[in-house]
Amino acid sequence: METPSNTIPLHTQGCDFVAHNAASTDFVAEFTAQLSTTSTVEHTDALVLGVQSTNDGPVIVAPALPEAAINGLQDQLDALGVKGKPDEVTRVAGATTELDAKIVVLTGLGSTDAPAQGTPPLDNSPADTISAEALRRAAGAATAKLAGTSDVTIALPADSAVHLTAVAEGATVGTYVFAGYASSDTDEDDTAEPTSLKFVTTIADADELVARAGVVARATFITRDLVNTAPSHLFPGTFAEEIEALVQDSNVSATIYDEEALAEGGFGGLLGVGQGSANPPRLVKLEYAPANAQSHVAFVGKGITFDSGGISLKPAGSMETMKMDMTGAATVGAVVQAVAELGLNVKVTGWLAMAENMPSGTGIKPSDIITMRGGKTVEVMNTDAEGRLVMADALVAATEEGPDVVVDIATLTGAAMVALGTRTTGLMGQDDIRAELATAASTTGELVVALPIPEEARAGFDSNVADLKNTGERFGGMQGAAAFLRDFVGETPWAHLDIAGPAFNESSPRGYTPKDATGVMVRTLIEFVATRAQS
């Protein structure tokens, strides 16, 4: 019996699946919000105001509005049950206020009290002030609840460049929605007007700051969309093609190494991890090289499009979110594109190491020996410690070009989640680079913990038959994995970001952070390059 032309044969998957489903290759949604600034509040569909929690009760904080315009609404806060707590969003009919808006959205700013002892502040904002990160989260929490609203005016405190940047980033990133794969009514109108976000501020360079926030938001959207894409649709081949298409009309060049090029180049880690899959591995090199570059930053990202654990198979429950094991590579691709779009005078190369870790008769086995890029040999003791193998290959390739610094980012170890939880990134590496990244993270409100690589961490990777093995001591696994990677960077200043916890939010949405892919570290890495561009 012939198969109808509009159906997909049951046996097809991977490349064949995509060939039969062309729409499946369109992974990255466009960032369509229209951003602008205004010094006055005119009629709007939704007006966003902040509410601060104080010892005297909740207080509306809206310096851009006349006090008389908000007094009536202030008097209603108790009756509305508004407390001003973080993530608290309350909608009020505009007709019940003195404000010219269909609805007024009250979003909690939290308190300016110092955090409990031992808990770090949200960012590096001065004490006893509303922090930039509190504004970023409040703005994102509000816009996340305004899906389908075409005209939104945001009147949160934006009286400085730092505050306006935070408000604009939070509001734009908060509009994210993943289209997903649910069937839809074909009669549904797909031409809805894009959201218009207007930011009330009077500071100089406001339009430039808001435009930059749009670039950051787009990079975050790209990362989230790629991570949220199903592994049936996103595997090394299509991932590489999508990254190539992303930079096609920019001043970023893309080079894709297929399995033949990887073999010629001696990339044994990528080939070893990928040999068990029907979808062969890829390495993508991105390069942004402005003529006036002040320095050269290399980023390396882990791109395991699905991690079953290989022959060292994961438990079923542990595989459920393993489409997110390519977050590092997605982040690198989005960041390089954003740096180019911002025109920063730093050369940036990105190395995206892509493979699918699957068990099969051709899969890599415990006790196998692989030869990495650069010649080092590794004894594979656990095929589920695959990320460090693909990263090691890419790190060698990155450092061969002599960058001033190399930063790698990966959902690398479960040990990072055990040690740091699900919202904190582990940061290790050379002291100066580690300090630079920690400062960038503090500026952008992303939580990192800088950790040492203990002297004894590397010894656990000693092998009797190879230069090293891919597993170390049971305890301190996060720092141990960093010690393994360090063996492949030589003398190049280097830092490692383990985002295993915060890359994918399995809990409820919060602030500007949705459920599932978060886009963590996008802002930090852009800020890291921007700071170097200014030095």
N, C-alpha and C positions, 0 to 999 in steps of 0.2 A: 504494500500500500504506500502510495506517495505521501510524503509529509507536506501539508499545506505550507505555502510560502510565507504565511504570516505567523507561523508558530516556531518555537524553538525546540529542536530535537532534545529528547530527554537526556541524551548522553553528553550534550555539549556543555562545556564550562570554560573558564579562563578565556583565552584568545578567541575560541570559537563562539563562546557566549556573546562576547562584545561584537563580534562580526555580525551576529544575527540580531543585535540590539544596539544600533548605532547611537541611540539617545543615551545609552548607559555611559558613554565616554564624556558626557558633559557634566563634570563633577562639581566644578567651582561656580557658585552663584555670583552674580554681579553685585557689587556694593552700589546700591542705587539711591541711597538717601541723599537729599539735597541739603547742603549745609550752608548757613549764612549767619551773620551777626546783626544785631540791632541794638540801638541805645534806648529804645522805648518799647513798651508792650502795647501792641495793637490787638485787634480781635483775632482770636485763635481758637482752634478746635480744643486744644488741651494746653493748659498753663501749668508748668511744673514748679512747685515751691518747696523749699526745704524746711524741715521742722527739727529743731535741736532739742535734745533732752537735757533739762537743767534741774537743779535742786528745787527750783521754784515752779517746776512743771514744764510742759512743752512750750516752745517759743518758735514762731514762724521767723525764719531768717531769709529776708528778701530785700536786700539793700537797694535793689534797682526799682522798687515800687514805693510809692508814697505810703507813709504810715497809715494814713486815713483809709487807704484802699484795702488794707489787710486787717484793720482792727476788728471788724465784724466777724471775719473768719477766725481770727485768734480767739474770740470769745466762744466759738463753737467747738474748739478742740476737745475739751473735756467731754462734751455730749457725744462727740464723734468717736471717742475712745482713742484718740491719737496720743501717742506717748513720745514720738520722735525717735524710736529705737531703730537701729540698722535693719534694713530689709523690710521695714514697715511702709506700705504704700496704701494710701487712702484716696479714693475718688469722691469728689464732692461736686454736685451739680452747680454749674456756674451761676445759674439763676438765683441761687440762695446766697450769693456773695455780691460784693461791689466790683467784682473783676469781670473784664470783658472777655469771657471764655465760655465755651460750651461746658467744659468740665475743668475743675481745678484738681491737680494731682499733688497730694502732700506726701513727700518722701522723707523718710527718717535719716537724719544725719548722725544720730548717736550723741554721745556726750563728749565734751572736751576734757573730762577727768582723765588723769593718768591711768594707764592700764594696770591691772593687778600686778603685784611684784612678780618678776620673772617672765612676764609676757611683754614681748617687744611692741613698740608703737607701730602703727600702720605704715608709717614712712618717716622721712626725715623732717617733717614739718615742725615748726616751733611748738613747744609745750603750751597748753591752755588755749590753743587755737583749733579751729576746725581743720582737720588734716586734708591734704589733697586727695588721699586715697578714700577718705570718708565721702568726699564729694563725688569721686569717681564711682564709688559703689552706689551711692544714692541716685545719681543720674541714671546709671544702668538699670537699677531696680525699677525706676519709673518708666523708662522707655520700653523695658521688657514687658510691661503690663499694658502697653499702648499699641500693640500690633493692630494694624488696620486703620490707625488714626493718621490722616494725611498731613495735618498741620499742627506741629508741636512747638511751643515756645518754652524755653528752659530759662528760668529766672533764679537759678541757684547762685550763691556767691561766686562771682567771677571777676574780682577786682584786682587780680594779678595774673601774670602770664602762667604761673604755676597752677593757680586755681582754674583758670579758663581751660588750660590744657587738660586738666583732670576731668572737668565737667564734660568737655567735648569728647574726650576719649570714652568715658563711661557711657555717655548717652548714645554715641554711635555704635559702640561695641554691643550695647544692650539691645539693639534692634535685631540682632542676629536670629534667624530662624533657618533650620535645615529643612530643605524641601522634602527630603526623604523619598520613599518608594510607594507610599500608599496610593491606591488607585483613586482617581478623581473624576468628577462629572465632566464630561467633555464639553458641556455647555457652560461650564464655569468661566467667568471673565478673568482672563489672565493678563489684562491690561490695566490693573489697578494703578492708581497714581502712586509714585514713590513718596516716601515719607519726607516731609520738609521739617528739618530741625533748625530752629532759630535760637541763637544764644544771646542773652541779654548781657551786654558788657559795654564799657566805654574805654577800655584800655587800647593803647596803640598796638599795631600789628595783630589785631584780633583776627582778621580774616586769614592771615598767614598761619596763625596758631591753629585755627579751626581746620584749615585745609590740611595741615600736618596730621591732625587727629584723624582726618578721613583716610589718609594713607595708612596710618597705624591700624585703623579699623579694617581696612581692606585686607591687610596682611593677616590680621587675626581671623577674618572670615575665611580666607584661603586655607589657613591651617585647619580651622575647625571643619570646613567642608571636606577636605581631603581625609582627615581622621575619621569623620563620621561616615564616609563612603564604605559600602559593603565590600568585603574582600572578594566577592564574586565579580565585582566590577573593577576594583583597584588592586592590581597585582603589579609586579615590577615593570612589565612592559607598558601597561597603560599609565602607571604612575610616572614613568619617565616621559612618556609622550605628553602627559598633562603639564608637567613642569616645563617642558620645551615650549608648549603652546602658551603657557603663562608669560614667558619672557620674550615671545616672538617679536612683538612690536616695541621692544624697549632696547636700551643700550646694554643689555645683559646677553652674553653669548652662552649657548648651551652645547655641551658635548656629551653624547650618550655612548657609554662603553657597553656593548652587548657581550654575550658569553664568549664569543670568539676573541674580541678585544681584551676581555678580562683574562682569558687564558694566555694570550700573547704577553700581557703585562704582568703576569705572575700574581694575580689577585686570588690566592688560594683560599683566603677566608670567605670571600663572597661566593666563589664557586663551590666550596665545600658545603656551606650552609644551604645554598640553593640547589644542590644536585638531587635532592629528594623530591623536588617539586616539578610538576609539568610546566610551570611558568618559570623560565630561567631568570637569573639575577641580572641586575643592571647597576651601573655606577653612573651618576650624572654629575658632571662638573659645570658649575655656573661661574661666570667671571664678569665682574663689573670693574672696569679699569679706566677711571677718568684721567685725563692728561695731567691734572694738577694733584694727583694722589699724594697725600702726606705720609701714608703708611700702608701696610698690607695686612689685612685681617683675613684669616681662613676659618671657615666654619665647617664642621663635619657633623652630619646628622644620621642617626640610625633609622633605616627604612625597612623594617621587617613588616611586610604588608599583612601577613598573618603568621602567628607563632603558635604552632601546635605543640612545640617542644621537640619535634622531630622524633627519633626513635626513643629518646628519653621523654616519653609522652607526658604531657600535663594532665592532671585530672580534668574531667569534662567542665566542671564549674570554673576552673581557672582559664579556660579557653574563651569564655563567653565575650570578653572584651578585648581579645587579642588582635582585633583589627586596628587597635590604637598603637600597636608596637612600632608604627612608622611615624609617630609624632615628631621625633627629632628631625627627620628628613623633611617633612612637610614644613616645619618651622624654619629650617635653613632656607628652603626655596622661597618662602614668603618674605623672609627678612632680607635676602639679597635683592629681591625685586623691590621691596620698599626702600632700601638704601639707595638704589638707583633712581627710583622715582623722586626721592627727596634731593637727589643731586649732591650727596655728601662726597667730600673730596678725599675719600679713602678707597683704595683698591680692596675689593672684597671677592674672595672666591668661596664657593660653596660646594661641598662634596657630599652627595646624597647616596648612601650605600643601601641598595634595595635588594631584598631577597624575600622568598617565602619559605618558611621553615616547616617542612612537611616530612612525615615518615613514609618510607617506601623501600622497595628493594634496591633502589639506587641511592638511598639516603646515607649521609655520613653516620658513622658508628662510633660508640665509645672505643677508645684505644686507637682510632685512626690517627695518622700523622698528616698534617697539612703544612705546606710551605707558603708562608705569607708573602705579600709584596715586600721586597727588600731582603728576603732570604731567610728570615727567622722561621724555625719550625715549631709547631704547636701540637702537643698531644691532646686530642679531644677526649675528655673524660665524661662530659655531659653535653649532649646535643642541645639541651635547653639553655646552655650558656652560650648562645649563638651570637648575641648582639655584639659582644666584645670582639668576635672574630671579624665580622664585617666592618666594624668601626676601626679595627687595627689596620686593615688594608687601606681604608680611606685616609687614616691619619698619616700613614707613611707617604701616600701620594700627595697629600696636602703639604707636608713638611718638606718634600723634595723641591718645592718651588721657592723655599726660603722666605716664608711670610714672617712678619714681625711677631705675630702671635697666632696661635691656633686654639679655638674653643670648640669642644665637642658637646653635643646635647643628645641625650638618649633616655628612653624609658628602659633603663638598664637592669635594675635589680629590685627584686621584692624586698631585699634587706633595707632599701631606702624607705619603703613604706612602713616597715616594722619600726624603724628608728625615728622617722620624721612625720609619719601620718600621711594624709592624703592632700594636704594643702601646701606643703613645704618642699622646696627644691634643695637637694644636696649639692653643695659647691665645693670642689676640691681642685688642687693644682698649685702652680707656682704662686708664691705669696702676693707679688705685685698684681698679677692678672686676677687673682682671686679677689683682691681688694677692689680693683676696678669694677668687676662684675657685681660685687656686693653693693658698691655705691650706686651703680646703675639700677639695680633692683630696688634699693631703698628709694631712689628718686621716682621710680615708676610704680611703687606700691606693691611689688611682687615679693613674696616672702622666700628668702633663701637662708640657709644656715651654712656658714663656712666651716669646713671640717679639715683636719689634718689627714694625711695619709701616713699611718703609723709606720715606724721603721720596720716592724716585723711583717707588714702586710704582704710584701712581695715574696717572702720566703715560701709562703704556702703554694706558690705557683711553680716551684721547682719540679722538674720532671727528670726521671732516670734515663729517658730515651730521646728527649727533644730539648730544645732551648727552654721551653716552659710548657705548662699544661693550662687548660682553660678554666680550671676550677682551683680555688684556694681554700683557706680555712673556713669552717662553717660560720664562725662569728666575725662580725665586722665586714660582712660581704660587700657593702657599698664601697667602703674604702679599698677593699681588696680588688674589686673590679677596676677602680681607678688606678691602682698600682699596676694592674695588667696593661691597661691602655698606655700608661706612662712609658712602658718599655718600647713603644712604637713612635714616640715623638722626638727622640734624640735630645738635642739641646735647645730646641725651639720652646720659647715661653708658652705655657699651655695651661688650660683650665678645663675642667669637666663638670657638666651639669647633669645630674641624675633627676629626671622629671617623672619617674615612675608613679609617684603619688598624685601630683596635681595635674597631670596631663589629661585625665579623663574623670569627670565628675559623675559618680554613680549615685549621688545623693540628690536632694532637691536643688533647684536653681537658687542662686543667691547673688545679690547685687547684679553686676554685669556678667556673672558666670552662669552659663546655662547648664542644663543636664548634658552629659556626654562630653564631647571634646571642648576643651577650655581655651586653647591658644596660649597657654602659659609660656612665659619667657619671650614672647614676640616683642613686647614693649621693652623688656630689659636689653635684648640684643640690639635692637635699633638704637636705644639710648647709649649703649656701649660704643657703637660705631660713631654716633653723633658726637659724643664727648671726645673721642680721638680725633675727629675732624676739626674740632675747635682748638686742639692743643698744638 
